[in-house]
Amino acid sequence: MHDPRVLLDPSTDAVRKLARRGFQLDLARLSELVQRRSALIQQLDQERGDAKKVAQEVKAAASRREDTTALVERARALKVAIADGEREHRQVEEDLHGFLLDVPNLPEDRCPDGNSDEFAVEVRTWGTPQAFDFPPLDHVDLGERFGIFDFARGVKLSGPRFTVIKGVGAELERAVAQLFLSIHTKRHGYTEFSLPALLNRESLTGTGQLPKFEEDLFKTGVGDRELFLTPTAEVPLTNLHANEILPFESLPLAYTAWTPCFRSEAGSYGRDTRGLIRQHQFSKVEMVRFCDPDQSSQELEAMVGHAEACLRELGLAYRVVALAAGDISFASQFTYDIEVWVPSQNTYREISSCSDCSTYQARRAGIRTKTKDGKKGIPATLNGSGLPIGRTIVALLEQGQQADGSVVLPSSLGQYLGYTKINPDGTTG
């Protein structure tokens, strides 16, 4: 969420910046709300002062046994005016709050122009995409041959875009997650959390998924309790500190978690319907960082490096791109995507987004900082996938496939699996 004064400040150039991401900022409406709020505050301050003065006059007149009728009537009129003003003030505050909730973060000027992934700018690549001397299979054919994916039973249990993964596939899921968590906690200093999968509206509003993207969420509840299935661990990890004051000296904070994630994928039907690329339920290791806003760009580079470390540990070819201003997430001011090579599609596909949200989410969630000498501030928040398990398995199967129909897995997974090869018949070795 933005400070409205910042949006109204011409030096911020908010209209131009938001236009780059396809959002039209109604400055006239914002100015009207801010001015009305200010006028009401001044009016209420004046009326409360007058009411206090009249109350003193009534008391003094009564002590002198003078007629207080006019004064009492004036006091009653002020009480009514104050109550009316307070109601109007609350309504203006609600209107302003609602207005600001719908305004996305300001993209940094270094974001490339454009409104889709076609305008992303490649920053670097790592590894060399395989040149197979045989027609490579996709992960669906490989997984079904090995007997580790059961898409039909996933549909039977829950409908389209749900999958049953079994045997070696389930072992592989667990091993990949364990490897990623170990890399983040042991090498990069993240604290691991186990988190609820059901979240309240306040938490999703704090990180920016609500109110704008409610159709992308799965909602449930018991009685009058409204709850949402977590779309990403970014939400609970960030909101661990909602409405709290963090010691500034404790920054940066680095958190990670392996959770199930649930997304309705509204508007995406027909895209990636085959396989594990786009599911309603998937698991992911997430990274979240809190830091001094002046250090957020450096922290973002570090976070991207932490996600890259997972792919390098697995020997998976990938590239890093900077997303266009019109393609970054609602709460982000700058985003890097990491895209892993998918041989069957002969292209790179997104496997991680790492975003610098500056102070935007912290303002929404009421997260503050305070130095030892009492100086107050607002931290920056950052989030990134580190990494999704399903898409990692896609890359492992497709990049590791061999001419004889087997798949060779990275040695780094051997300590968790006890094997590094899936044979053509689904046995391991």
Secondary structure by P-SEA (a helix, b strand, c coil): ccccccccccccaaaaaaaaaccccaaaaaaaaaaaaaaaaaaaaaaaaaaaaaaaaaaaaaaacccaaaaaaaaaaaaaaaaaaaaaaaaaaaaaaaaaaaccccccccccccccccccccccccccccccccccccaaaaaaaaccccaaaaaaaccccbbbbcaaaaaaaaaaaaaaaaaaacccbbbbbbbbccccaaaaaaacccccccccbbbbbcccbbbbccccaaaaaaacccccccccccccbbbbbbbbbbbccccccccccccccccccbbbbbbbbbccccaaaaaaaaaaaaaaaaaaaacccbbbbbbccccccccccbbbbbbbbbccccbbbbcbbbbbccaaaaaaaccccccccbbbbbbbbbbbbcccaaaaaaaaaaaacccccbbbccccccccccccccccccccc
